[in-house]
Every structure is written in structure tokens, then in C-alpha cells.
Amino acid sequence: MNKPSPQLRVTLLLPLLLGCAATLLAGVQALAHELRPAYLELRERSAGEFAVMWKTPMRGDLRLSLWPEFSGQVEPTTDITSVRSNDAAVQKWRIRTTEPLRGQSITIAGLRGTMTDALVRIEFADGASWVKRLTAMEPAAVIPARQGAWQLAVVYVRMGLEHILLGVDHLLFVLGLLLIVRQRSMLLKTITAFTIAHSITLAIATLGYASAPVAPLNAAIALSILFLGPEIVRVWRGETSFTIRHPWVVAFAFGLLHGFGFASGLSTTGMARAAIPQALLWFNVGVELGQLSFVAVILALIRSFAVLEVRWPVLVARSPGYAVGACGAFWSIQRTLMIFGR
């Protein structure tokens, strides 16, 4: 069997490489903006009477210009009270609907064209609930009569999936681990340790048992990426270290840190405590699916290079390692300065 020519090998790999580059660029662009969702919660206290809680992100002293609108007749029965909670504005009031809320459409005015999204949750007096994630591409939805369990699961799975795939810092940490670990059994052990660790702190933070200040947390996550840079160089040189011999220990330790970062996708919404366990379960499933997809793509690339016998120049072959170290260093400096308001 004839081996493919070098030109054919590059042609076969180009679509895959371009796709990965486009994904990385999209993630870097998204990372430049803090993805904090708005959150709308309505609880039916009596027939047609709802308590409303509307939470919107703030940038400094400015609140994002977002507002919920219903297609049917909705009348406020109380004044709106506003308080600031961390980096968000929380507004509460009560409304009365003159026609059933089910069947109406809800729109988040001002959401189109933004970099954020809005999670809407409605609890009805009969025990039913409806959850929907609205985005800049889909800022409106019709409130159905009922929402199936799987439809609810899909909402949170998509949130978790997008949260990690747009979290370039988390993915670079996983890439750093992949560059250090060479044995399949150790790779499985390392990824499992990272998964267990960030699942623990994701649950703890989302349930409200612990929290971490956002700015120091982001700086610490950047430092965890920077930490892997010298270890990757040691692997290139054929040297060893505790991290190289026991990468699962490092993955577990830093995974606890990254779990607090993952929790920002849910804990910042301010949803009712009773709704958190189910949301947490499916959100974590989405995070794991995203992480495993990323690992699968990287391993597929490595396998493709081996099968096609691609021989990259040393500088190109080591560029992923340079990216991990350089991004870790840049983010460490940038985020440390942000702690001190510079």
C-alpha cells in the first residue's frame, strides 16, 4: 500500500487544523468578555400573582440595559426594589397577569447583540416549572403548558457545554496535562482526577457552601496554567519531576481550583436553592461532555499526525507547549493587576 505524499498529508489535515484554530480564536474572543448570565425568576404565589426577581450583570456602576417583556397584559402590583449584589443588580417586584402566563411569549429586550445570555425560570402554583435559556440569537420564547424532564436537562447541559468550550483557560490547562502525560493509563487517571476534583468544588460553590472572590480566583487559575509550562519543557528534555511522575495529584489539586471557576456559570444566577441540585447535575454533565470532546479532538490530532507520518519542524511541534506557558504567563500578570485595580 502506497503511503500518501507529504502534500496529500497536509491537504488531509488542513480542514481539521483550520477548524481547531477557528474554535480557539472564537474562545479567545469570548474570553475577553466576562460571560455572566442575567437571571429572571417568577414564582406564582396565587392564581395570576407572581413574585419577580430580575438579576442583571453590572460593569462598574453601570447595569446592562436588559428588561423582560411579556406578550400579554402584565400589571405591576408593587414598586420595584433594587439592590446591588456583588457585580449584579437585583430587582424585585410583584405582577398580576390578566391572562394565563402559559402561552405568552417572553422577550429579554436589549439582549440581541450582547455577549451575555439570560436564564428564565418560572414556578407555577400547581408545582410545574419552566426553564429556558435566552441568547442574543434567540432573545424570545413561548412559555409552554408543560416542560418535559429531558427538555429541562438539555437547557443545563448546553450551558455547561458552552461554559467549558468558551473557557479557553480551562482548556489550556487540560492541554498542558495532555502534553505532560504520555501513557494512556496515566492519562485516564489524570483526567479522572481532574474531573472528580472540579466536580466537588463545582457542587460546593453552586450550593453556596463556599465561594471564592472572582479576581483572585481567575489569577490563581492562570497561575495553574503557568505552572505547567516548565513541566512541559522538562518532558521535552527527558527530565522528570513530581508532576511528571504523578500528574493526577497535580490535576486533582488544581481541579479543585478550576471547579470554582466552572461554578460561575450557575452560582452567579441566584436561582432558588431548591432548583440547584437538578441544574447542577445536568450542568456538570455538559461540562464533562465538553472536556471529553476537547480531549478526544487533541488525541485524534495526535493520532492523525502519527498515521500520516507528518514531521513538523521542532518549533511548530512545540508550539502548543509554548502557547500554554505564554498564555499562562500573560493571564497571570493581567489578572494579578486586575486584583489591584490596575
VMD Tcl script that draws the C-alpha trace (Angstrom):
set ca {
  {0.00 0.00 0.00}
  {1.42 3.35 -1.08}
  {1.88 6.00 1.59}
  {0.27 9.38 0.97}
  {2.58 12.09 -0.30}
  {3.56 14.96 2.04}
  {1.32 17.31 0.03}
  {-1.65 14.96 0.42}
  {-0.99 14.61 4.14}
  {-1.10 18.38 4.62}
  {-4.25 18.61 2.46}
  {-5.97 15.98 4.57}
  {-5.05 17.76 7.80}
  {-5.80 21.34 6.78}
  {-9.59 21.25 7.41}
  {-9.04 19.79 10.87}
  {-6.32 22.27 11.76}
  {-8.32 25.24 10.48}
  {-11.36 24.09 12.45}
  {-9.33 23.86 15.66}
  {-7.78 27.28 15.06}
  {-11.19 28.84 14.44}
  {-12.52 27.30 17.65}
  {-9.55 28.62 19.64}
  {-9.92 32.11 18.18}
  {-13.62 32.14 18.97}
  {-12.83 31.07 22.51}
  {-10.18 33.76 22.96}
  {-12.61 36.40 21.74}
  {-15.28 35.16 24.15}
  {-12.74 35.09 26.97}
  {-12.18 38.81 26.53}
  {-15.71 39.31 27.83}
  {-16.92 38.04 31.16}
  {-19.82 35.72 30.44}
  {-22.19 36.38 33.33}
  {-25.81 35.49 32.65}
  {-28.84 37.55 33.56}
  {-31.46 35.67 35.56}
  {-35.24 36.07 35.64}
  {-37.31 34.15 38.17}
  {-41.08 34.26 38.58}
  {-42.88 32.42 41.37}
  {-46.67 32.16 41.32}
  {-47.91 32.97 44.83}
  {-51.61 32.76 43.94}
  {-53.62 32.48 40.74}
  {-52.13 35.02 38.33}
  {-49.98 36.67 41.04}
  {-46.21 36.34 40.60}
  {-43.20 37.43 42.63}
  {-40.47 38.57 40.22}
  {-36.71 38.60 40.72}
  {-34.59 40.09 37.92}
  {-30.81 39.93 38.20}
  {-28.60 41.65 35.61}
  {-24.80 41.90 35.38}
  {-23.08 45.20 36.06}
  {-19.91 46.71 34.65}
  {-18.60 49.02 37.33}
  {-21.56 51.19 38.32}
  {-23.46 50.57 35.09}
  {-26.19 47.94 34.77}
  {-26.66 46.16 31.44}
  {-29.72 47.61 29.71}
  {-31.85 44.46 29.69}
  {-35.51 44.10 30.59}
  {-38.11 41.27 30.47}
  {-41.24 41.85 28.38}
  {-44.36 39.68 28.05}
  {-46.68 39.48 25.05}
  {-49.80 39.51 27.25}
  {-51.15 42.05 29.69}
  {-48.99 42.18 32.82}
  {-49.54 44.74 35.58}
  {-47.10 45.53 38.42}
  {-48.74 45.42 41.85}
  {-45.77 46.70 43.86}
  {-42.92 49.10 43.36}
  {-39.58 47.79 42.15}
  {-36.89 47.47 44.81}
  {-33.27 47.45 43.67}
  {-30.14 46.31 45.48}
  {-26.61 45.56 44.37}
  {-25.23 42.08 44.97}
  {-21.56 41.67 44.08}
  {-21.32 42.54 40.36}
  {-25.03 42.39 39.62}
  {-28.16 44.46 40.14}
  {-31.09 42.60 41.74}
  {-34.60 43.97 41.29}
  {-37.74 42.56 42.91}
  {-41.43 43.33 42.48}
  {-44.80 41.62 42.04}
  {-47.01 41.38 38.96}
  {-50.55 40.31 38.11}
  {-51.42 38.68 34.79}
  {-54.88 39.26 33.33}
  {-54.48 36.23 31.08}
  {-52.62 32.93 31.67}
  {-48.86 33.22 31.52}
  {-48.68 29.88 29.73}
  {-48.91 30.50 26.02}
  {-47.46 34.00 26.24}
  {-44.06 34.83 24.79}
  {-41.34 36.37 26.89}
  {-38.61 38.58 25.43}
  {-35.46 39.99 27.03}
  {-35.32 43.43 25.43}
  {-31.77 44.58 24.74}
  {-30.31 41.05 24.75}
  {-29.78 40.92 21.00}
  {-26.27 41.99 20.09}
  {-24.82 41.45 23.56}
  {-22.19 38.96 24.77}
  {-24.36 37.63 27.59}
  {-27.46 35.46 27.88}
  {-30.41 35.18 30.22}
  {-31.75 32.22 32.15}
  {-35.51 32.34 32.73}
  {-37.22 30.19 35.37}
  {-40.95 30.24 36.16}
  {-42.54 28.32 39.04}
  {-46.30 27.83 38.82}
  {-48.68 27.32 41.75}
  {-49.54 23.80 40.53}
  {-45.94 22.67 41.07}
  {-44.87 22.81 37.43}
  {-41.89 24.87 36.32}
  {-40.33 26.07 33.08}
  {-36.70 26.90 32.41}
  {-35.34 28.47 29.25}
  {-32.02 30.00 28.27}
  {-32.37 33.04 26.04}
  {-29.44 34.30 23.98}
  {-28.54 37.17 21.69}
  {-29.55 34.96 18.76}
  {-32.76 33.82 20.46}
  {-33.95 36.56 22.85}
  {-37.59 35.38 22.99}
  {-39.51 32.18 23.66}
  {-43.10 30.99 24.15}
  {-43.96 29.69 27.61}
  {-45.32 26.16 27.09}
  {-48.07 24.41 29.04}
  {-45.54 21.86 30.31}
  {-41.82 21.22 30.06}
  {-40.52 17.68 29.89}
  {-37.66 16.46 32.06}
  {-35.39 15.97 29.05}
  {-36.13 19.45 27.73}
  {-35.05 20.85 31.09}
  {-31.91 18.69 31.05}
  {-30.94 19.96 27.60}
  {-31.02 23.58 28.83}
  {-28.46 22.97 31.56}
  {-26.33 20.54 29.52}
  {-25.94 23.18 26.82}
  {-25.00 25.77 29.45}
  {-22.28 23.50 30.84}
  {-21.04 22.52 27.39}
  {-20.71 26.11 26.22}
  {-19.23 27.23 29.54}
  {-16.18 25.00 29.20}
  {-15.77 25.24 25.42}
  {-15.64 29.03 25.72}
  {-13.38 28.82 28.77}
  {-10.03 28.82 26.98}
  {-8.10 28.97 30.26}
  {-9.67 25.70 31.44}
  {-8.99 24.03 28.09}
  {-5.37 25.18 28.07}
  {-4.86 23.59 31.47}
  {-6.24 20.29 30.11}
  {-3.98 20.67 27.04}
  {-1.00 21.14 29.35}
  {-1.85 17.89 31.11}
  {-2.10 16.10 27.76}
  {1.37 17.37 26.80}
  {2.87 16.03 30.03}
  {1.17 12.63 30.23}
  {2.28 10.03 27.66}
  {0.84 6.73 28.95}
  {-2.83 6.01 28.26}
  {-3.48 4.52 31.70}
  {-1.94 7.56 33.42}
  {-3.86 9.90 31.11}
  {-7.13 8.24 32.10}
  {-6.16 8.51 35.77}
  {-5.19 12.17 35.39}
  {-8.34 13.27 33.54}
  {-10.48 11.34 36.04}
  {-8.75 13.07 38.97}
  {-9.31 16.49 37.37}
  {-12.98 15.63 36.73}
  {-13.63 14.44 40.29}
  {-11.88 17.47 41.80}
  {-13.67 20.16 39.81}
  {-17.00 18.34 40.27}
  {-16.53 18.56 44.06}
  {-15.89 22.30 44.17}
  {-18.47 22.98 41.44}
  {-21.09 21.40 43.70}
  {-19.83 23.09 46.87}
  {-19.75 26.54 45.28}
  {-23.08 26.22 43.44}
  {-24.87 25.01 46.57}
  {-23.49 28.01 48.45}
  {-21.29 26.20 50.98}
  {-18.14 28.01 49.82}
  {-17.14 30.74 47.41}
  {-14.04 32.39 46.01}
  {-13.53 36.05 45.02}
  {-13.64 36.27 41.23}
  {-10.47 38.30 40.61}
  {-8.09 36.25 42.83}
  {-9.70 33.04 41.55}
  {-9.06 33.96 37.92}
  {-5.45 34.88 38.77}
  {-4.96 31.54 40.54}
  {-6.37 29.63 37.55}
  {-3.90 31.48 35.30}
  {-1.07 30.51 37.66}
  {-2.12 26.86 37.42}
  {-1.66 27.07 33.65}
  {1.69 28.83 34.02}
  {2.78 26.09 36.44}
  {2.52 23.51 33.66}
  {4.82 25.45 31.29}
  {8.15 24.45 32.93}
  {6.88 20.88 33.35}
  {6.27 20.63 29.61}
  {9.85 21.82 28.99}
  {11.15 19.12 31.36}
  {9.28 16.50 29.31}
  {10.95 17.80 26.14}
  {14.35 17.50 27.82}
  {13.67 13.98 29.06}
  {13.78 15.12 32.68}
  {11.40 14.16 35.45}
  {9.64 15.79 38.40}
  {6.86 15.07 40.87}
  {4.32 16.48 38.42}
  {5.57 14.28 35.57}
  {5.63 11.17 37.78}
  {2.29 11.88 39.48}
  {0.29 14.18 37.16}
  {-3.01 13.02 38.65}
  {-2.10 14.59 42.00}
  {-1.50 17.97 40.37}
  {-4.64 17.56 38.25}
  {-6.71 16.90 41.37}
  {-5.22 19.81 43.32}
  {-5.72 22.35 40.56}
  {-9.04 20.75 39.60}
  {-10.43 21.91 42.94}
  {-9.49 25.43 41.91}
  {-10.99 25.18 38.43}
  {-14.24 23.88 39.89}
  {-14.88 27.28 41.47}
  {-14.38 28.78 38.02}
  {-16.92 26.40 36.47}
  {-19.39 27.29 39.22}
  {-19.66 30.87 37.94}
  {-21.94 29.57 35.21}
  {-24.63 28.67 37.77}
  {-23.84 30.29 41.11}
  {-23.98 33.81 39.69}
  {-27.59 33.39 38.55}
  {-29.01 33.43 42.07}
  {-31.60 30.74 41.35}
  {-33.70 29.26 44.15}
  {-31.86 26.69 46.28}
  {-34.47 24.01 45.56}
  {-33.78 24.27 41.82}
  {-30.00 23.97 42.13}
  {-29.46 20.17 42.54}
  {-31.08 19.25 39.22}
  {-29.47 22.19 37.43}
  {-26.08 21.28 38.94}
  {-26.34 17.65 37.79}
  {-27.03 18.45 34.15}
  {-24.69 21.45 34.04}
  {-21.86 19.20 35.23}
  {-22.77 16.64 32.55}
  {-22.39 19.40 29.96}
  {-19.00 20.43 31.38}
  {-17.76 16.83 31.23}
  {-19.03 16.34 27.68}
  {-17.18 19.48 26.62}
  {-13.99 18.42 28.36}
  {-14.07 14.90 26.90}
  {-14.79 16.29 23.43}
  {-11.73 18.54 23.69}
  {-9.53 15.63 24.83}
  {-10.88 13.46 22.01}
  {-10.05 16.13 19.39}
  {-6.49 16.53 20.68}
  {-5.91 12.76 20.75}
  {-7.41 12.45 17.26}
  {-4.98 15.11 16.01}
  {-2.02 13.31 17.56}
  {-3.17 10.02 16.04}
  {-3.70 11.63 12.64}
  {-0.17 13.04 12.63}
  {1.22 9.62 13.51}
  {-0.78 7.72 10.86}
  {0.04 10.25 8.13}
  {3.67 10.35 9.31}
  {3.69 14.12 9.50}
  {7.04 15.50 10.62}
  {6.59 19.03 11.90}
  {9.55 21.38 12.45}
  {10.55 21.43 16.12}
  {9.20 24.97 16.62}
  {5.80 24.00 15.20}
  {5.66 20.71 17.12}
  {6.34 22.52 20.39}
  {4.01 25.47 19.73}
  {1.15 24.03 21.86}
  {3.53 23.92 24.83}
  {4.66 27.47 24.15}
  {1.01 28.54 23.96}
  {0.28 27.03 27.38}
  {3.26 28.76 29.01}
  {2.83 32.10 27.24}
  {-0.91 32.37 27.88}
  {-0.42 31.30 31.48}
  {2.21 34.00 32.00}
  {0.18 36.71 30.25}
  {-3.04 35.92 32.14}
  {-1.17 35.67 35.46}
  {0.19 39.19 35.07}
  {-3.03 40.62 33.64}
  {-5.32 39.10 36.27}
  {-2.97 39.90 39.16}
  {-3.01 43.56 38.10}
  {-6.82 43.42 37.97}
  {-6.88 42.43 41.65}
  {-5.25 45.75 42.49}
  {-7.45 47.66 40.06}
  {-4.75 48.42 37.51}
}
mol new
graphics top color blue
foreach p $ca { graphics top sphere $p radius 0.5 }
foreach p [lrange $ca 0 end-1] q [lrange $ca 1 end] { graphics top cylinder $p $q radius 0.2 }
display resetview
